[in-house]
Amino acid sequence: MLSIFGRLSLMAMRPSTIATRLYSGHDQHVFSMVQQILKTATTTTGFDRMASNMEVVSVEPGKVRVQFKVEEEHLNGHGTLHGGYTSFLTDLISTLALMTTGNGNPGVSTDLSVAYMRSAKLNEIITIDADTLKTGKLLTFSTVDFRNEAGKLIAQGKHTKFVGGGASS
């Protein structure tokens, strides 16, 4: 069974089409593409639906900015943003950023870590900036910054994904 990114990649994410549009100045198309991927991902019955309140703010090649309001379902037992939810968003939003590079391959996670600096409470607006730092033949490296309304860093994720070709024996 293909993941939501895999299905979208096969359906509409032909790498040559994305790259041509990205580097020809069709930023609105890429913005719309990211919005559509996020909408499709969050209307499934799987865990990705937990990101249904994400709002895409901006998109550039290799970069995505989204915002969300911390709601009750995002909280841990202490009433602050759950670390697992932050990890999930690190994975999801960095993958969206990767999809804007023209690669067309969402890859698979090989390493993901999150450093937590501050807590976020109910009803806070959080801005997430995902940046694809490097995409090689086999691996891609991303960072994901989570900031509160005051612009203070509350968490920083690092995500490595395998994006290489076919399987080896």
C-alpha positions in Angstrom: 0.0 0.0 0.0 1.4 3.4 -1.0 1.5 6.3 1.5 -0.4 9.4 0.7 2.8 11.0 -0.7 3.4 7.9 -2.8 -0.1 8.1 -4.3 0.2 11.8 -5.0 3.6 11.3 -6.5 2.3 8.8 -8.9 -0.8 10.7 -9.7 0.4 14.2 -10.3 4.0 14.8 -9.2 6.0 14.0 -12.3 9.5 15.3 -11.4 10.1 17.0 -14.8 6.8 18.9 -14.6 7.5 20.1 -11.1 11.0 21.2 -11.9 9.9 23.0 -15.0 7.2 24.9 -13.2 9.3 25.6 -10.2 12.2 27.1 -12.1 10.1 28.9 -14.6 8.6 31.2 -12.0 5.2 29.4 -11.5 5.3 29.8 -7.7 1.5 29.9 -7.4 1.3 26.4 -9.0 3.8 25.1 -6.4 1.9 26.8 -3.6 -1.3 25.2 -4.8 0.4 21.8 -5.1 1.6 22.0 -1.5 -1.9 23.0 -0.3 -3.4 20.1 -2.3 -1.0 17.5 -0.9 -1.7 18.7 2.6 -5.4 18.7 2.1 -5.3 15.2 0.6 -3.1 13.9 3.4 -5.3 15.3 6.1 -8.6 13.9 4.7 -7.4 10.3 5.0 -8.3 7.9 7.8 -4.7 7.6 8.8 -2.6 9.6 11.3 -1.9 12.4 8.8 -5.4 13.7 9.5 -4.0 15.1 12.7 -2.6 18.0 10.6 -5.9 19.1 9.3 -5.6 22.6 10.9 -2.4 23.5 9.1 -2.5 26.6 7.0 0.1 27.0 4.2 1.7 30.5 4.5 4.4 30.4 1.9 6.3 28.1 -0.4 9.7 28.4 -2.2 11.8 25.7 -3.8 12.9 23.5 -0.9 11.0 25.6 1.7 7.6 25.5 3.2 6.0 27.7 6.0 2.8 26.7 7.7 1.0 27.8 10.8 -1.4 26.2 13.2 -3.3 26.9 16.4 -2.5 24.5 19.3 -5.8 22.7 20.0 -6.7 20.2 22.8 -5.9 17.2 20.7 -2.3 18.4 20.3 -1.7 18.6 24.0 0.1 16.2 26.4 -0.9 15.5 30.0 0.8 18.7 31.1 -1.4 20.9 28.9 1.4 21.7 26.4 2.2 20.8 22.8 2.9 17.1 22.7 6.4 16.1 21.6 5.1 13.3 19.5 2.9 15.7 17.5 6.0 18.0 17.0 7.9 15.0 15.6 5.0 14.0 13.3 4.9 17.6 12.0 8.7 17.6 11.5 8.2 14.5 9.2 5.2 15.8 7.4 6.2 19.5 6.8 9.8 18.6 5.8 8.4 16.1 3.3 6.3 18.9 1.8 9.4 21.1 1.5 11.2 18.2 -0.2 8.4 17.8 -2.7 8.9 21.4 -3.9 12.5 20.8 -4.9 11.5 19.2 -8.2 12.7 15.7 -7.1 9.1 14.4 -7.1 10.2 11.6 -4.6 8.9 12.0 -1.0 11.6 9.5 0.1 11.5 7.5 3.3 12.8 8.6 6.7 16.2 7.3 7.9 16.7 9.7 10.8 14.5 12.2 12.6 15.2 14.1 15.8 13.6 17.0 17.6 15.2 19.3 20.2 12.6 21.0 22.5 13.4 24.4 23.8 10.1 25.9 25.1 6.6 24.7 25.6 3.5 25.8 23.6 0.1 26.1 25.3 -3.5 25.8 24.1 -4.6 28.4 21.5 -1.0 29.5 20.7 -0.3 30.1 17.0 2.8 28.2 15.9 4.8 28.9 12.8 6.7 26.0 11.2 9.5 26.6 8.7 10.8 23.6 6.9 14.0 24.0 4.8 15.5 21.3 2.6 19.2 21.9 3.2 20.7 19.4 0.8 19.4 16.8 -1.7 21.9 14.3 -2.9 21.6 11.2 -5.1 20.6 9.0 -2.1 19.8 11.3 0.9 18.2 14.6 1.6 18.7 16.7 4.8 16.1 19.1 6.3 15.6 21.3 9.3 12.2 22.3 10.7 11.9 25.3 13.1 8.8 25.7 15.3 8.3 29.3 16.6 5.7 30.8 18.8 3.9 34.1 18.2 6.8 36.1 19.7 9.1 34.5 17.2 10.9 32.4 19.9 12.2 29.0 18.8 10.2 26.3 20.7 11.5 23.3 18.9 13.9 22.3 16.0 13.6 19.2 14.0 16.2 17.5 11.8 15.1 15.0 9.2 17.1 12.8 6.9 15.4 10.9 4.1 16.5 8.3 1.6 15.5 9.4 -1.9 17.7 7.1 -4.0 16.7 4.8 -6.8 15.7 1.1 -6.8 16.4 -1.5 -4.2 19.7 -3.4 -4.1 20.2 -7.1 -3.6 
